[in-house]
Amino acid sequence: MAETGSDTTAIVLLLMLAFTIARADLPGTWELLVPDAGIASMHTAVTRFNTVVLLDRTNIGPSRKFLGHKRCRRDQSDPILKLDCYAHSVQFDLGTNRIRPLMIQTDTWCSSGQFLPDGSLLQTGGDLDGFRKIRRFDPCEPTGSCDWVELSDTELVAGRWYATNQILPDGSVIIVGGRGTSTVEYYPPRKNGAVPFPFLADVEDTQMDNLYPYVHLLPNDHLFVFANNRAVMYDHRKNTVVREYPPLDGGPRNYPSGGSSAMLAIGGDFAAAEVLVCGGAQFGAFMARTTDAPAHGTCGRIVATAAEPAWAVEEMPFGRIMGDLVMLPDGGVLIINGAQAGSQGFEMATNPCLYPLLYRPDQPIGLRFMTLNPGTVPRMYHSTANLLPDGRILLAGSNPHYFYKFKAEFPTELRIEAFSPEYLSPDRANLRPEILEIPVTVRYGEGFDLLVNVPLPVVGIIEVNLGSAPFATHSFSQGQRLVKLNVQPSEPVAGEGKYKIRCMAPPNGAVAPPGYYMAFAVNQGVPSVAHWVRIVS
């Protein structure tokens, strides 16, 4: 019997209701923070003043945030605006959701960055007039007027476009690779300048899958460097490769094939470190501009410090390219953003992946992935994800087009959102600790105390975990790490719900490079709001 109009309407309403219920049953919640940030952020970093620096490129024509007629960038080689009075970087205040325009002078397209021990943000390279440039942003209070500064007395030895930065135990920064650049160099600059790193040339293929290499500082003071489908352990002091790892099956993982990577939380005696590499495009999808080639959905996990390391391969619920891997305060990994087909690049991907995943490292293989509540905003090429001090995840950017384009299937995205994992759900509020007292500065290897308040009586150990503030860009968070401190069982103190926790600071800079960290107290998987702590020698 044919359906009537009313029958069809009823079926549609039932399907919409079923979808709404299904979404509501999945963990996690979303909120819109800013409807229009003025720029699409391809680079994002959270500062110790609880502000966020968002950064785009400069040669895209006008953004949607005006700087003012007296704050203009002049560039006769800019193909769009010779006199550019629009912002291409902004500061976002987490307390008020206020956007303040910043001024960037040279092109930061596909550049790299890292926080220095004093809390300033180092920003290196880019395209065109930014190829060899070094910039610094010294964060200030949200009501301050801090802005970008171009270093006039120092430039990069080699041009760096699609490079990766990693802070080292002594507080200096290594800058690895870049397009057509198989070398490393350092900031502050060293006498030997740019040092050859042949590994990057060895893994380059016909579509340059060695860009934005994944670089992790291991607790043994060596670097784990992954590019294409191979990895090495690199001694940054001697500039030598000390180990080659087995290749990871599943095709290329780096730009433009768009996987992601994170080093899992380190703790205990800090002797072991595991690295996770997830997602990627089919080889050749970038060169052929095949936007519907399905992304592969495997993750490789390896104990990088093991005597005989080998990859364990797991299947994600979704194939994904351009996903961001964000270390959560409890040691889990959030996989968010990206697409399910195509590759990285302008208008090179389709089928956005709206479902975040929670990766639970301590569960057995087969039980590690949990599908979370989907978002509604596609976050594809040039999007970012960053952990915030309150435990939420900040989502910004997505511009699959060469210029700003708002009438398209996947338009330039100016909205800023936040995703709250399940540990922030109302039914866990009574477990959430509050840090009442914590030192603002700790030294390597010293003991210190935390005072926390917890509404319900504490059962088990309250963890104290340090999360870095990385520089997120192109599906990789440069400098990201989570350090689980050794702690003693919490002791009740005078006052209902108050506990003292004795902690031991990280032993050295290989475990936690000097600088500012978000210190979380974590009770049964529920993190406190973090306090910023500076680790010094």
C-alpha positions in Angstrom: 0.0 0.0 0.0 1.4 3.4 -0.9 2.4 5.8 1.9 0.4 8.9 2.5 2.0 12.3 3.1 1.3 12.0 6.8 2.9 8.6 6.9 6.1 9.9 5.3 6.2 12.8 7.7 5.8 10.4 10.6 8.6 8.2 9.4 11.0 11.1 8.9 10.2 12.4 12.4 10.8 8.9 13.9 14.2 8.7 12.1 15.2 12.1 13.4 14.1 11.2 16.9 16.1 7.9 16.7 19.2 9.8 15.5 18.8 12.4 18.3 18.5 9.6 20.9 21.5 7.8 19.4 23.6 11.0 19.7 22.4 11.7 23.2 23.5 8.2 24.3 27.1 8.7 23.2 29.5 10.3 25.6 30.7 13.9 25.4 29.1 17.3 24.8 29.7 20.2 22.4 29.4 23.9 22.8 29.9 26.9 20.6 32.2 29.4 22.1 32.7 32.0 19.4 30.5 32.3 16.3 33.1 34.3 14.4 36.8 34.5 15.4 37.6 36.6 12.3 40.2 34.1 11.1 40.5 30.4 10.3 43.2 29.0 12.5 45.7 26.6 11.0 48.0 26.9 14.0 46.8 27.1 17.6 48.5 27.2 21.0 47.2 27.7 24.6 49.2 30.1 26.9 49.9 30.0 30.6 47.6 33.1 30.9 44.6 31.0 29.8 44.5 32.7 26.4 44.8 31.0 23.1 46.9 32.2 20.1 45.3 31.5 16.7 47.3 31.9 13.6 46.6 31.7 9.9 48.7 32.7 6.8 49.1 36.2 5.5 48.7 36.0 1.7 45.1 35.0 1.5 43.5 38.5 1.1 41.3 40.0 3.8 40.3 38.0 6.8 37.1 38.9 8.7 39.0 40.8 11.5 40.1 44.3 10.8 43.4 45.5 12.4 43.0 49.2 11.8 44.3 51.7 9.3 47.4 52.4 11.4 48.3 48.7 11.8 48.9 47.5 8.2 51.3 45.0 6.6 53.0 46.2 3.5 54.1 43.6 1.0 54.6 44.5 -2.7 54.9 40.8 -3.6 51.5 39.9 -2.0 49.3 38.9 -4.9 46.1 40.0 -3.2 46.7 42.9 -0.9 49.8 45.1 -1.1 48.5 47.0 1.9 46.9 44.5 4.3 45.1 46.0 7.3 43.4 42.7 8.3 44.4 40.4 11.2 45.8 37.0 10.4 46.3 36.1 14.0 44.1 36.7 17.1 44.2 36.1 20.8 41.2 34.3 22.4 40.5 34.9 26.1 39.1 31.7 27.6 37.6 33.6 30.5 35.5 36.1 28.4 35.5 34.6 24.9 36.9 37.9 23.8 38.9 38.0 20.5 41.8 40.5 20.2 43.5 41.0 16.8 47.2 40.4 16.6 49.6 41.6 13.9 51.8 39.2 12.0 54.3 40.6 9.5 55.5 37.6 7.4 53.8 34.6 5.9 53.2 31.8 8.4 51.7 29.3 6.0 52.5 25.7 7.1 55.0 26.9 9.7 56.1 25.4 13.0 56.2 26.4 16.6 57.0 25.5 20.2 56.9 27.1 23.7 60.2 28.1 25.2 61.1 27.6 28.9 60.1 31.2 29.8 56.7 30.6 28.4 57.1 32.6 25.2 56.0 31.0 21.9 58.6 30.5 19.3 57.3 30.4 15.7 59.5 29.5 12.8 59.4 29.5 9.0 56.5 29.6 6.5 56.2 30.4 2.9 57.5 33.3 0.7 58.7 36.2 2.9 58.4 33.9 6.0 60.6 31.1 4.7 63.5 31.9 7.1 61.8 34.0 9.6 61.7 33.5 13.4 59.0 35.1 15.5 58.2 35.3 19.2 55.0 35.9 21.1 55.4 36.7 24.8 52.0 36.0 26.3 50.4 38.5 28.7 47.3 38.8 30.9 44.1 38.8 28.8 43.8 42.5 29.2 47.3 43.2 28.0 48.6 44.3 24.6 51.2 41.6 23.8 51.8 41.0 20.1 54.0 39.1 17.7 57.6 40.3 17.3 59.7 39.4 14.3 63.3 38.7 15.2 65.4 41.1 13.2 68.8 39.8 14.2 68.3 36.1 13.7 67.0 34.0 10.8 66.8 30.3 10.1 69.8 28.8 8.4 67.6 26.9 6.0 64.1 27.8 4.9 61.5 25.8 6.8 58.1 25.1 5.3 56.2 22.1 6.7 58.8 21.5 9.5 58.4 20.3 13.0 59.7 21.8 16.3 60.5 20.0 19.6 61.8 21.5 22.8 64.9 19.6 24.2 66.0 18.9 27.8 68.2 22.0 27.9 65.4 24.3 26.8 66.6 24.8 23.2 64.4 23.8 20.2 65.3 21.5 17.4 63.6 22.3 14.0 63.3 19.2 11.9 62.9 19.0 8.1 60.6 20.9 5.8 59.8 20.9 2.2 63.0 20.1 0.3 65.0 20.4 3.5 66.6 17.2 4.8 68.4 18.9 7.7 67.8 19.9 11.3 68.8 23.2 13.1 68.4 24.7 16.5 67.1 27.7 18.3 69.1 29.4 19.8 71.3 28.9 16.7 74.3 26.6 17.1 77.7 27.1 15.4 77.2 24.1 13.2 74.2 25.7 11.5 71.9 23.3 9.6 72.9 19.6 10.1 72.2 17.0 7.4 69.5 14.4 8.4 69.6 12.0 5.5 66.7 9.9 6.9 64.3 12.6 5.7 65.6 12.3 2.2 65.5 8.5 2.3 61.8 8.4 3.1 60.7 11.0 0.6 58.5 9.6 -2.1 56.9 11.1 -5.3 54.3 13.0 -3.2 56.6 14.2 -0.4 55.2 12.1 2.5 58.1 13.2 4.7 56.6 16.6 5.6 55.7 17.6 9.1 57.6 14.6 10.5 56.3 13.3 13.9 59.0 14.1 16.5 58.8 13.0 20.1 61.4 13.5 22.8 61.9 10.1 24.5 62.7 9.9 28.2 66.1 8.5 27.3 67.0 11.9 25.8 66.8 10.7 22.2 64.2 11.7 19.6 61.7 9.4 17.9 61.3 10.7 14.4 58.6 9.3 12.1 58.2 10.2 8.4 56.2 8.4 5.7 56.0 4.9 7.1 59.4 4.6 8.8 60.9 5.8 12.1 64.4 6.2 13.7 65.8 7.0 17.1 67.9 10.1 16.7 70.7 11.3 19.1 70.3 15.1 18.9 73.5 15.7 20.8 75.7 13.7 18.3 73.4 14.3 15.3 73.4 10.5 14.6 70.7 7.8 14.1 71.1 5.2 16.8 68.3 2.9 15.8 66.0 2.2 12.8 62.5 0.9 13.6 60.5 -1.6 11.5 58.3 0.1 8.9 54.6 0.6 9.8 52.2 -1.1 7.4 49.3 0.7 6.0 50.8 3.3 3.7 52.2 6.8 4.3 51.2 8.6 7.4 52.7 12.1 7.2 51.7 15.2 5.2 50.2 15.1 2.6 48.8 11.7 3.5 47.5 13.2 6.8 47.7 10.7 9.7 48.6 11.8 13.2 50.8 10.8 16.2 51.1 11.1 19.9 53.5 9.8 22.6 51.4 8.1 25.3 51.7 9.2 28.9 55.0 8.4 30.6 55.3 7.6 34.3 56.6 5.1 36.8 60.4 5.0 36.5 60.2 6.9 33.2 62.2 4.2 31.4 59.6 3.3 28.7 57.8 5.4 26.1 55.1 4.3 23.6 54.2 6.1 20.4 50.9 5.9 18.6 50.5 6.7 14.9 46.9 6.7 13.5 45.2 7.1 10.1 46.4 8.3 6.8 45.5 8.4 3.1 46.0 5.8 0.4 49.3 6.3 -1.4 48.8 8.2 -4.6 45.6 9.9 -3.5 47.3 13.3 -3.3 49.1 13.1 -6.6 46.0 11.9 -8.4 43.8 14.4 -6.6 41.5 11.5 -5.7 39.1 13.0 -3.2 37.0 9.9 -2.7 39.8 7.4 -2.0 38.9 5.9 1.4 41.3 6.8 4.3 42.8 3.8 6.1 41.7 3.2 9.7 44.7 1.6 11.3 46.7 2.7 14.3 50.3 1.5 14.9 51.6 1.4 18.5 55.2 0.8 19.4 57.3 0.8 22.6 60.0 3.1 21.2 62.4 2.3 24.1 62.1 -1.5 23.9 65.1 -3.7 23.2 63.3 -5.2 20.2 60.5 -2.8 19.3 57.6 -3.9 17.0 54.4 -2.3 15.8 51.1 -3.5 17.1 48.4 -2.6 14.6 44.8 -1.9 15.6 41.7 -0.9 13.6 39.8 2.3 14.4 36.0 2.4 13.9 36.5 4.9 11.1 39.1 5.5 8.5 40.5 9.0 9.1 42.8 11.5 7.6 43.7 14.9 9.2 42.5 13.7 12.7 44.1 15.3 15.7 45.4 13.2 18.6 45.1 15.0 21.9 46.5 13.7 25.1 43.8 13.9 27.9 44.7 14.6 31.5 43.8 11.0 32.5 46.1 9.5 30.0 43.5 8.7 27.3 43.9 10.0 23.7 41.1 11.9 22.0 41.0 11.4 18.2 39.0 14.2 16.7 38.6 16.2 13.4 39.4 15.0 9.9 37.8 13.3 7.0 37.2 9.7 5.8 38.4 10.1 2.2 41.0 11.9 0.1 44.2 13.5 1.4 45.5 16.7 2.9 45.6 19.7 0.7 43.2 22.3 -0.8 39.8 20.8 -1.7 41.4 17.3 -1.5 39.1 15.6 1.0 35.5 14.6 1.3 33.2 12.8 3.8 34.1 14.6 7.1 34.5 12.4 10.1 32.3 14.1 12.8 32.7 11.3 15.4 35.4 11.7 17.9 37.1 8.6 19.3 38.5 7.9 22.8 41.5 5.7 22.7 42.1 4.0 26.1 45.7 2.8 26.1 45.3 0.5 29.2 42.5 -1.6 27.7 43.1 -4.8 25.7 43.3 -4.6 21.9 39.8 -4.7 20.6 38.4 -2.7 23.5 40.5 0.5 23.3 38.3 2.6 21.0 35.1 4.3 22.2 33.0 6.3 19.7 31.8 9.6 21.2 29.1 12.1 20.5 29.5 13.6 17.0 29.9 17.2 16.2 28.1 19.1 13.5 30.9 21.3 12.1 33.3 19.7 9.6 36.9 20.2 10.7 39.1 19.2 7.8 42.2 20.8 6.3 43.8 23.5 8.4 41.9 22.7 11.6 43.3 22.3 15.1 42.5 20.7 18.5 44.0 21.7 21.9 43.6 20.6 25.5 42.4 23.4 27.7 43.2 23.8 31.4 39.6 23.0 32.4 39.8 19.6 30.6 37.8 20.6 27.5 39.2 20.4 24.0 39.2 23.5 21.9 38.4 23.1 18.2 39.3 25.8 15.7 39.8 26.3 12.0 39.1 24.3 8.8 39.8 26.0 5.5 40.0 23.5 2.6 40.3 26.4 0.2 43.3 28.5 -1.0 41.4 31.7 0.0 38.5 32.3 2.4 35.4 30.8 0.8 32.1 30.7 2.6 29.8 29.4 -0.2 31.1 25.9 -0.6 30.3 22.4 0.5 32.9 22.7 3.2 33.3 26.5 3.8 36.0 28.3 5.6 35.3 27.9 9.3 35.5 30.8 11.7 33.6 29.2 14.6 35.4 28.1 17.8 34.0 25.2 19.6 34.7 23.1 22.7 34.2 19.4 23.3 33.8 18.1 26.8 34.8 14.5 27.3 32.7 12.2 29.5 34.9 12.9 32.6 33.2 16.4 32.7 29.7 15.0 32.7 27.4 16.2 35.6 27.2 12.7 37.1 30.9 12.8 37.8 31.0 16.3 39.4 31.3 14.9 42.9 34.5 13.2 41.9 36.1 16.3 40.5 39.0 17.5 42.6 39.8 21.2 43.1 43.4 22.2 43.5 43.6 24.6 46.5 47.4 24.9 46.8 50.3 24.1 44.5 53.8 25.6 44.0 54.1 27.9 41.0 57.6 26.6 40.4 59.2 23.2 41.0 62.7 21.9 40.4 63.7 18.6 38.9 63.7 15.7 41.4 62.3 17.7 44.3 59.2 16.7 46.4 56.3 19.1 46.8 52.8 19.0 48.1 49.4 19.6 46.6 46.3 20.5 48.6 43.0 19.4 47.0 39.3 19.4 47.8 37.1 16.6 46.7 33.3 16.5 47.4 33.1 12.7 47.9 35.6 10.7 50.0 38.6 9.7 48.0 38.9 6.1 47.0 42.3 5.0 45.7 45.1 7.3 44.4 44.6 10.8 43.2 47.0 11.2 40.3 49.0 14.4 39.5 49.6 14.7 35.8 51.5 17.4 33.9 50.3 18.3 30.4 52.4 20.4 28.1 50.9 23.2 25.9 51.8 22.1 22.4 51.7 24.0 19.1 48.9 22.3 17.1 49.0 22.4 13.3 48.3 20.0 10.4 47.0 17.1 12.5 50.1 17.0 14.8 50.7 18.7 18.2 54.4 19.7 18.3 55.8 19.2 21.8 52.8 17.4 23.2 53.4 15.2 26.3 51.7 14.0 29.4 53.8 13.1 32.5 52.3 11.1 35.3 54.1 12.1 38.5 55.0 9.6 41.3 52.7 10.4 44.2 51.9 9.1 47.6 48.4 8.2 48.8 46.4 11.3 49.6 46.1 12.2 53.3 43.0 13.8 54.8 43.8 17.2 56.4 41.8 19.6 58.6 38.7 20.6 56.8 36.0 18.4 55.3 37.0 17.0 51.9 40.6 18.3 51.9 43.5 16.1 51.1 47.3 16.6 50.9 49.2 14.8 48.1 52.9 14.4 48.2 54.4 14.5 44.7 57.8 14.0 43.2 58.8 16.4 40.4 60.1 14.9 37.1 63.7 13.7 37.4 65.2 15.6 34.4 64.5 17.5 31.2 64.3 14.4 29.1 61.2 13.4 31.0 59.7 16.9 31.1 61.6 19.7 29.3 61.8 23.0 31.2 58.8 25.3 30.9 55.2 25.7 31.9 52.8 22.8 32.3 49.1 22.3 33.1 49.1 20.4 36.4 45.9 18.3 36.8 44.8 16.4 39.9 42.9 13.3 38.6 40.5 11.4 40.8 39.1 8.2 39.4 39.7 9.5 35.9 38.1 12.9 36.6 40.6 15.8 36.2 40.6 19.1 38.2 40.9 22.4 36.5 44.7 22.7 35.9 47.0 25.1 37.6 50.0 26.3 35.6 53.3 25.1 37.1 56.8 26.0 35.8 59.5 23.3 35.9 63.0 24.6 36.2 66.5 23.2 36.6 
